[in-house]
Amino acid sequence: MDGFIDTGAVALLTRAIHNARREGAETLVIELDTPGGALDVLGVLQKQLVDAEDSGLKLSCWVHLHAASAGALVALSCSSIYMHPAGTIGSAHPVTSGPNGLESLPQEEGAREKVLSFLRSQFASMAERYGRPPSLAEAMVDADVEVYQVRVDNELRLFDGEQFFVLRDSGKPYELVATIKAKGKILNLTAKQAVEMRLADGLASSMEEVLERLDLEPANVTPMIERSASDRAVVWIEKLTPLLILAALVLAYLELKLPGFGVPGILSIACFTIVLAGKYMAGLADVLYNVAVAAGIILLVLEVLVFPGALWFGISGALLVAGGLLFASLGPGFTFADPLLRERLLDTGLEYAGAAVGAIVIALVISRWLPKTPILRRVVLAPDPASAFAEAVIDTAALPAVGTVGIALTDLRPVGKVTVDARPGVELEARSLGPLVQAGTRVRVIEVGEGRLVVEPLGERA
């Protein structure tokens, strides 16, 4: 796991854990060399690591050469840590990207303290889980945490600032050996320091040395799993997700405007499928989320083709699609108690809402200008410019009256073209209020809307 920790790293770890379980492996060794990554991705990655350990798969980390920021928590989430002699671990203070580059977290409404407090607890919890000094882990995150090396009862121990002041005020004899981290700095340990302070289990210059320390026979070791094309594709899908959702919504709108079910509808479903496939490969989209989105799409298709005007099919389908896509970004088993996942949920929701607004704007532009363009006007239903009734189609007052009968020129699925007996030869856009109306069926006008008729079948064919 090298380079920036992103959704591609999540996909890589998901695949590695899956392969290890499939082959009945007892140990998974992670070679780590990373400058860090996004906090929201870190939460998903850590959960995968903890779940893997809890399921009986032993995780070991070899830091080669850096485990900075999010990488430090990945290392701490493994039951054993070995480091290259030139390796380092730490520097996990959270930052945000701003106009001036990397900046400290905002101070408003205690947002900074909430994130810092959560990360401190996560780092300390992982350290305590495997018998490592929690004060060192916390000092990697928070510049305000102090760490002192103190000799008490002839034993070298590490104290954070609060513990040290309690010891000092207690009157118990002690010797201050060293200040490991003073206030205002972020802890970053060399490999030697990490081993001396029991944060790491030992030094190893190569993977072969790591395997030897773990008493693993090279003949029983599966070759290394590295980033694949699918892992890189996951990263691009994640970056393009808002655009894919925007395209899916615009294509769905075009499908509603066209008679029958055709290319726009197929492409819309394909866009949603690509988004879900990317999240599934990253280990985020559980089966439940895939089922929710698929069920939502089916309900939307039923609303358009089978039960037009029923509304609850469309509303339920839209909610299932939106909810499935939104929660698929958080991974299985998420909890709202995690501020990192709450922030990811908010950011994802804003991205999707922006895509929806963009789709609405594009749909408005399409509905106004697309019929007038020489190349694309054939895509939507528009009155024939050569027809003497073309202007009347736009004018609601000139449309046929309710009760007028006619014939369906195309299938109404639910939108298509009809002509009425009162104006033979004039094609009008119409929508069926009931099920599919086949071409050639006699119809009756039951409602006159903005430039479009609503008709019902009479049950007879011409």
ZATOR-333755 format. One record per residue (C-alpha): x, y, z; residue in one letter. Coordinates in pm, 1 decimal. Layout:
<nodes>
       c1       c2       c3 r
        X        Y        Z A
...
</nodes>
This chain:
<nodes>
       c1       c2       c3 r
      0.0      0.0      0.0 M
    207.3    287.2   -128.8 D
    127.4    642.4   -228.4 G
   -173.8    846.7   -127.3 F
   -441.1    662.1     69.8 I
   -759.8    695.4   -134.6 D
  -1048.8    478.2   -247.7 T
   -800.0    281.6   -456.9 G
   -620.9    182.5   -135.1 A
   -954.9     76.1     11.2 V
  -1021.9   -137.1   -297.1 A
   -673.6   -290.4   -271.7 L
   -719.9   -380.8     95.4 L
  -1068.9   -519.1     26.1 T
   -926.2   -747.4   -242.2 R
   -632.2   -855.1    -24.3 A
   -854.3   -945.9    272.4 I
  -1094.1  -1130.9     42.9 H
   -808.6  -1330.6   -112.3 N
   -661.8  -1411.3    228.9 A
   -993.3  -1543.0    359.1 R
  -1059.1  -1740.1     40.6 R
   -720.7  -1911.9     65.3 E
   -755.9  -1978.7    438.5 G
   -454.9  -1762.1    524.4 A
   -373.6  -1687.8    887.8 E
   -165.4  -1373.1    835.9 T
   -181.9  -1072.1    604.8 L
    131.5   -857.8    582.3 V
     85.0   -497.1    468.8 I
    383.9   -320.3    321.1 E
    321.1     47.2    389.2 L
    482.2    355.6    238.8 D
    243.3    650.1    236.7 T
    231.8   1023.5    312.5 P
   -129.4    985.9    431.9 G
   -472.1   1039.4    286.2 G
   -822.9   1170.4    329.8 A
   -981.7   1136.6    673.9 L
  -1313.8   1003.8    544.3 D
  -1137.9    724.3    355.4 V
   -927.9    650.7    664.9 L
  -1241.8    572.4    864.7 G
  -1350.8    310.4    611.8 V
   -999.4    164.1    591.5 L
   -962.7    134.4    968.4 Q
  -1296.8    -43.9    999.7 K
  -1185.9   -300.0    742.2 Q
   -863.4   -360.9    935.7 L
  -1040.5   -399.9   1270.5 V
  -1304.9   -630.3   1122.4 D
  -1033.8   -844.7    961.2 A
   -849.3   -883.6   1294.1 E
  -1173.0   -958.9   1477.5 D
  -1254.3  -1231.6   1224.5 S
   -927.5  -1410.3   1304.5 G
   -697.7  -1278.9   1030.4 L
   -371.5  -1161.7   1188.1 K
   -245.9   -834.1   1038.2 L
    118.0   -731.6   1036.7 S
    254.8   -405.3    897.6 C
    599.1   -335.5    753.2 W
    662.9     38.6    735.1 V
    872.9     88.8    422.8 H
    956.3    372.1    438.3 L
    691.7    611.1    575.8 H
    369.1    577.4    771.0 A
    261.4    937.6    797.3 A
    -79.4   1082.5    882.3 S
   -349.7    827.4    791.0 A
    -75.3    572.1    732.2 G
     14.8    584.5   1102.4 A
   -336.1    469.9   1198.5 L
   -320.2    191.1    939.2 V
      0.5     68.5   1104.1 A
   -142.1    100.9   1456.5 L
   -446.2   -103.7   1348.0 S
   -222.1   -406.7   1287.0 C
   -125.0   -647.9   1563.6 S
    246.6   -619.7   1483.9 S
    457.1   -341.7   1331.1 I
    804.1   -376.2   1180.3 Y
    993.0    -81.9   1037.0 M
   1269.9    -32.0    786.4 H
   1571.8    119.9    968.5 P
   1522.9    437.7    762.9 A
   1148.6    446.4    821.0 G
    939.4    698.6   1012.2 T
    591.4    697.9   1164.4 I
    367.8    980.5   1290.1 G
    273.4   1333.9   1181.8 S
    -99.5   1260.9   1186.6 A
   -231.4   1608.9   1264.5 H
   -545.5   1659.7   1049.7 P
   -537.9   1943.2    797.2 V
   -767.3   2068.1    526.5 T
   -700.6   2191.4    175.3 S
   -756.7   2565.9    132.0 G
   -670.7   2848.0   -110.2 P
   -325.9   2875.1     45.1 N
   -255.7   2503.1     37.4 G
   -278.2   2283.0    347.0 L
   -432.9   2465.7    642.5 E
   -533.3   2383.1    999.2 S
   -887.7   2271.6   1065.9 L
  -1142.0   2553.9   1113.8 P
  -1204.1   2668.5   1469.9 Q
  -1573.3   2757.7   1440.5 E
  -1830.8   2579.6   1656.2 E
  -1570.8   2346.7   1802.2 G
  -1533.6   2160.4   1471.1 A
  -1158.3   2136.7   1511.1 R
  -1177.0   1998.5   1864.1 E
  -1443.0   1744.6   1765.3 K
  -1223.5   1600.6   1490.9 V
   -907.9   1613.8   1703.9 L
  -1080.6   1449.6   1998.3 S
  -1216.3   1171.9   1779.4 F
   -882.1   1106.9   1610.4 L
   -698.2   1109.3   1944.8 R
   -935.5    846.0   2076.3 S
   -901.7    636.4   1759.5 Q
   -521.3    644.2   1768.7 F
   -509.7    578.7   2144.3 A
   -763.1    296.3   2115.6 S
   -561.5    118.8   1847.3 M
   -242.3    160.9   2049.4 A
   -401.3     21.3   2366.1 E
   -554.1   -266.3   2170.9 R
   -205.7   -405.7   2102.8 Y
    -24.5   -289.7   2417.7 G
    141.8     19.0   2272.6 R
    180.9    352.8   2457.0 P
   -140.6    549.4   2387.3 P
     28.8    880.5   2471.6 S
    260.6    842.4   2171.8 L
    -32.3    771.9   1942.8 A
   -222.7   1077.3   2066.8 E
     86.8   1296.4   2031.4 A
     97.5   1212.1   1660.5 M
   -242.6   1376.2   1620.4 V
   -257.1   1669.1   1861.4 D
     15.2   1930.5   1904.5 A
   -113.6   2007.8   2255.9 D
    -34.5   1657.6   2384.4 V
    295.2   1637.6   2575.1 E
    488.6   1316.2   2630.7 V
    757.3   1262.7   2897.2 Y
    983.9    966.3   2960.9 Q
   1000.8    915.1   3335.6 V
   1177.3    664.6   3557.8 R
    948.1    549.8   3837.2 V
   1037.4    261.3   4069.9 D
   1340.1    186.1   3846.5 N
   1109.3    146.9   3546.1 E
   1105.4    367.6   3236.9 L
    750.4    478.3   3157.8 R
    583.0    724.9   2925.5 L
    345.1    987.3   3063.7 F
    135.3   1244.4   2884.9 D
    130.3   1598.1   3024.1 G
   -166.5   1546.7   3253.6 E
    -31.3   1219.9   3394.5 Q
    309.6   1375.4   3451.3 F
    166.9   1671.9   3643.5 F
    -36.2   1433.7   3861.7 V
    282.2   1234.7   3933.1 L
    476.0   1550.9   4011.4 R
    210.2   1677.6   4252.1 D
    177.2   1340.2   4423.3 S
    518.3   1367.9   4590.2 G
    619.6   1023.3   4469.8 K
    989.7   1002.4   4376.9 P
   1059.2   1003.6   4002.3 Y
   1327.8   1095.9   3749.9 E
   1249.3   1290.5   3432.6 L
   1462.2   1115.9   3170.5 V
   1352.9   1297.5   2854.2 A
   1084.1   1515.0   2700.3 T
    972.3   1305.3   2406.9 I
    734.3   1568.4   2271.9 K
    688.1   1923.5   2389.4 A
    365.4   2117.7   2350.0 K
    316.4   2276.8   2007.6 G
    482.5   2002.6   1805.4 K
    358.5   1693.5   1625.2 I
    524.6   1362.6   1706.5 L
    710.4   1180.5   1430.3 N
    930.6    889.7   1535.5 L
   1223.8    728.3   1361.7 T
   1226.3    351.5   1333.9 A
   1478.1    320.7   1616.8 K
   1275.5    547.9   1845.7 Q
    953.4    361.4   1766.7 A
   1113.6     27.7   1863.7 V
   1275.2    167.3   2180.4 E
    942.4    309.8   2297.4 M
    751.3    -12.3   2216.8 R
    541.3    146.1   1943.7 L
    694.8    -93.1   1689.0 A
    793.9   -455.7   1737.6 D
   1127.2   -447.5   1557.7 G
   1340.1   -344.8   1261.3 L
   1340.4   -520.9    925.0 A
   1530.6   -415.8    614.3 S
   1332.5   -635.2    377.2 S
   1009.5   -829.8    347.1 M
   1210.9  -1150.1    390.0 E
   1321.0  -1027.6    735.3 E
    961.2   -948.0    823.8 V
    852.5  -1299.4    727.9 L
   1139.8  -1445.5    932.1 E
   1037.5  -1246.2   1240.6 R
    679.3  -1365.4   1195.1 L
    801.2  -1726.8   1163.2 D
    641.5  -1755.4    818.9 L
    790.7  -1997.5    568.0 E
    848.2  -1829.1    228.6 P
    713.2  -2140.6     55.6 A
    376.4  -2085.6    224.9 N
    353.4  -1714.8    136.5 V
    128.4  -1590.2   -142.6 T
    297.5  -1334.4   -373.7 P
    239.3   -965.7   -311.6 M
    -88.3   -805.3   -416.7 I
    -37.4   -460.0   -566.8 E
   -266.2   -197.5   -712.2 R
   -438.4   -320.9  -1025.9 S
   -614.5   -146.7  -1312.0 A
   -945.6   -201.2  -1131.0 S
   -811.7    -25.8   -819.7 D
   -706.0    270.5  -1031.9 R
  -1043.6    265.7  -1205.3 A
  -1212.4    290.0   -864.7 V
  -1026.4    616.3   -798.9 V
  -1140.7    765.4  -1129.5 W
  -1499.1    651.1  -1078.0 I
  -1497.6    816.8   -734.8 E
  -1371.8   1142.7   -886.5 K
  -1626.1   1128.8  -1170.7 L
  -1922.3   1019.3   -957.7 T
  -2092.3   1364.7   -946.9 P
  -2062.0   1393.5  -1326.8 L
  -2190.2   1038.8  -1375.6 L
  -2492.8   1111.5  -1156.2 I
  -2556.6   1437.7  -1342.0 L
  -2540.4   1250.8  -1674.8 A
  -2768.7    976.4  -1541.4 A
  -3033.4   1229.8  -1435.9 L
  -3018.1   1422.3  -1764.9 V
  -3044.4   1099.7  -1964.0 L
  -3338.6    990.5  -1747.7 A
  -3509.9   1321.4  -1829.1 Y
  -3453.1   1266.2  -2201.1 L
  -3598.5    917.6  -2163.8 E
  -3912.8   1068.0  -2011.3 L
  -3944.8   1307.1  -2305.1 K
  -3909.9   1036.0  -2567.2 L
  -4169.4    773.1  -2652.7 P
  -4094.3    417.6  -2541.9 G
  -3776.5    304.1  -2366.7 F
  -3457.5    359.7  -2560.0 G
  -3093.4    461.8  -2559.1 V
  -3115.5    748.1  -2302.0 P
  -3277.6    515.8  -2048.3 G
  -3018.4    244.9  -2105.0 I
  -2732.0    495.0  -2072.0 L
  -2887.2    640.7  -1756.5 S
  -2897.7    298.2  -1593.6 I
  -2539.9    236.7  -1713.6 A
  -2419.0    554.1  -1537.6 C
  -2579.1    448.0  -1209.5 F
  -2431.4     98.5  -1254.1 T
  -2078.5    237.0  -1303.0 I
  -2108.1    443.2   -983.8 V
  -2226.5    142.6   -784.0 L
  -1965.0    -86.7   -939.0 A
  -1688.7    151.1   -829.4 G
  -1817.1    160.7   -473.1 K
  -1863.1   -217.1   -467.6 Y
  -1504.6   -277.6   -583.4 M
  -1384.4    -41.2   -310.7 A
  -1571.4   -245.1    -50.7 G
  -1813.2     40.3     23.6 L
  -2135.7    -67.1   -146.0 A
  -2278.2   -362.7     42.6 D
  -2528.2   -592.2   -128.7 V
  -2811.1   -410.5     49.0 L
  -2720.8    -80.6   -119.0 Y
  -2701.0   -244.0   -462.2 N
  -3042.8   -399.8   -409.5 V
  -3185.9    -64.8   -296.4 A
  -3062.4    116.4   -608.5 V
  -3175.6   -165.5   -839.1 A
  -3520.3   -170.3   -676.6 A
  -3541.5    207.2   -708.7 G
  -3461.4    194.4  -1079.7 I
  -3724.3    -76.1  -1132.2 I
  -3985.8    135.5   -954.3 L
  -3895.9    437.5  -1167.8 L
  -3929.1    230.7  -1486.0 V
  -4268.5    105.6  -1364.9 L
  -4376.5    463.7  -1301.8 E
  -4279.2    565.1  -1655.2 V
  -4394.5    263.6  -1854.4 L
  -4664.0     82.8  -1659.0 V
  -4824.2    312.8  -1401.3 F
  -4771.7    669.6  -1528.6 P
  -4914.7    923.0  -1287.7 G
  -4918.7    685.0   -989.0 A
  -4650.2    903.7   -823.8 L
  -4567.7    675.1   -532.7 W
  -4375.8    439.5   -763.7 F
  -4162.4    731.8   -878.5 G
  -4119.4    886.0   -533.2 I
  -4028.1    552.6   -371.2 S
  -3788.4    471.9   -654.7 G
  -3616.5    809.9   -635.1 A
  -3572.2    776.3   -256.9 L
  -3427.1    426.1   -291.5 L
  -3182.1    531.8   -562.5 V
  -3072.0    845.1   -374.8 A
  -3043.9    667.0    -38.5 G
  -2863.4    366.7   -182.9 G
  -2604.7    580.2   -362.2 L
  -2557.6    809.7    -63.1 L
  -2506.0    542.2    201.5 F
  -2295.6    331.5    -34.9 A
  -2030.2    601.3      4.8 S
  -1997.6    523.0    376.5 L
  -1940.4    149.3    361.7 G
  -2120.1   -129.3    547.3 P
  -2179.8    -99.1    920.5 G
  -2124.5    277.4    940.9 F
  -2230.6    470.1   1249.7 T
  -2338.6    831.4   1280.5 F
  -2130.5    852.6   1599.1 A
  -1822.9    873.5   1375.8 D
  -1766.6   1242.7   1289.7 P
  -1548.7   1148.7    992.4 L
  -1830.2    945.8    838.9 L
  -2080.5   1221.2    919.6 R
  -1857.3   1466.5    735.1 E
  -1824.8   1222.8    443.6 R
  -2204.2   1186.0    437.4 L
  -2247.0   1565.0    429.9 L
  -1985.7   1614.8    157.2 D
  -2131.7   1333.3    -52.9 T
  -2484.1   1468.4     -5.6 G
  -2373.9   1815.1   -119.3 L
  -2199.3   1666.7   -424.0 E
  -2508.4   1470.5   -523.0 Y
  -2736.1   1767.5   -458.1 A
  -2510.9   1979.4   -680.4 G
  -2534.0   1713.7   -951.0 A
  -2913.8   1714.5   -919.8 A
  -2931.3   2094.8   -947.9 V
  -2701.7   2082.1  -1249.8 G
  -2924.8   1818.5  -1409.4 A
  -3232.7   2037.3  -1353.6 I
  -3061.7   2334.7  -1519.0 V
  -2952.2   2123.6  -1815.3 I
  -3302.3   1976.5  -1843.4 A
  -3450.4   2326.8  -1857.1 L
  -3203.5   2425.3  -2127.5 V
  -3282.8   2109.1  -2322.4 I
  -3657.3   2162.5  -2298.9 S
  -3621.4   2518.6  -2425.7 R
  -3346.1   2503.0  -2686.0 W
  -3299.6   2141.7  -2795.0 L
  -3602.2   2130.8  -3025.8 P
  -3466.0   2437.5  -3206.1 K
  -3119.1   2300.4  -3284.1 T
  -3078.4   2156.6  -3636.1 P
  -2882.0   1849.1  -3523.4 I
  -3056.9   1751.9  -3200.6 L
  -3415.5   1854.4  -3258.8 R
  -3496.4   1504.6  -3381.4 R
  -3423.0   1367.8  -3032.5 V
  -3732.3   1520.6  -2869.7 V
  -4093.7   1531.7  -2969.3 L
  -4169.6   1865.7  -3131.8 A
  -4443.0   1984.0  -3368.5 P
  -4368.3   1970.1  -3738.5 D
  -4259.3   2323.2  -3844.3 P
  -4425.1   2264.4  -4183.1 A
  -4758.1   2187.6  -4023.6 S
  -5023.2   2453.1  -4042.6 A
  -5114.7   2356.6  -3687.3 F
  -4759.0   2400.6  -3549.9 A
  -4834.0   2728.7  -3377.7 E
  -5158.5   2592.0  -3239.4 A
  -4970.8   2309.6  -3065.4 V
  -4786.3   2562.1  -2855.5 I
  -5100.2   2757.1  -2783.1 D
  -5303.0   2565.9  -2522.4 T
  -5621.1   2745.3  -2624.2 A
  -5589.0   2610.2  -2980.3 A
  -5546.4   2247.4  -2872.8 L
  -5833.9   1999.3  -2922.1 P
  -6101.2   2011.1  -2654.3 A
  -6152.4   1748.3  -2386.8 V
  -6358.2   1461.6  -2527.2 G
  -6212.0   1482.9  -2877.3 T
  -6124.6   1143.1  -3019.5 V
  -5839.4   1043.4  -3241.2 G
  -5578.3    777.0  -3306.6 I
  -5231.9    700.1  -3163.7 A
  -4969.2    740.8  -3435.3 L
  -4692.4    591.7  -3216.1 T
  -4683.9    376.3  -2906.0 D
  -4753.0    585.5  -2595.6 L
  -4499.8    466.6  -2332.1 R
  -4649.5    689.5  -2185.9 P
  -4552.1    973.9  -2424.0 V
  -4596.1    962.4  -2800.8 G
  -4779.2   1119.6  -3092.1 K
  -5147.4   1121.4  -3180.7 V
  -5375.3   1284.5  -3432.1 T
  -5736.7   1385.1  -3372.9 V
  -6027.7   1340.7  -3608.7 D
  -6101.6   1713.4  -3601.4 A
  -5757.6   1797.5  -3747.1 R
  -5644.7   1508.3  -3966.2 P
  -5279.3   1501.3  -4063.9 G
  -5163.8   1712.3  -3765.1 V
  -4929.7   1532.5  -3521.3 E
  -4973.6   1621.3  -3154.8 L
  -4771.3   1518.7  -2852.0 E
  -4976.0   1320.5  -2600.1 A
  -4933.0   1122.6  -2280.2 R
  -5128.9    815.6  -2180.6 S
  -5277.3    825.5  -1831.7 L
  -5292.1    448.2  -1810.7 G
  -5082.7    158.2  -1939.5 P
  -4907.4    132.4  -2275.2 L
  -5119.2    241.8  -2570.1 V
  -5014.7     77.6  -2895.5 Q
  -4994.9    264.2  -3224.8 A
  -5323.4    252.8  -3412.7 G
  -5540.9    250.3  -3100.2 T
  -5834.9    490.6  -3084.6 R
  -5794.5    741.0  -2800.6 V
  -5995.1   1015.6  -2633.3 R
  -5859.9   1346.0  -2495.9 V
  -5926.7   1368.2  -2121.1 I
  -5699.9   1661.1  -2031.5 E
  -5529.3   1949.5  -2210.4 V
  -5197.9   2068.0  -2067.1 G
  -4910.0   2296.1  -2162.9 E
  -4856.3   2198.7  -2526.5 G
  -4943.4   1833.4  -2456.5 R
  -5259.9   1624.6  -2443.7 L
  -5348.7   1355.4  -2192.9 V
  -5542.9   1071.1  -2352.4 V
  -5698.9    739.4  -2263.3 E
  -5748.3    436.1  -2490.4 P
  -6094.7    354.8  -2618.3 L
  -6009.0    -13.6  -2653.1 G
  -6046.2    -29.3  -3029.7 E
  -5798.0    -12.2  -3314.5 R
  -5835.2    169.1  -3643.4 A
</nodes>
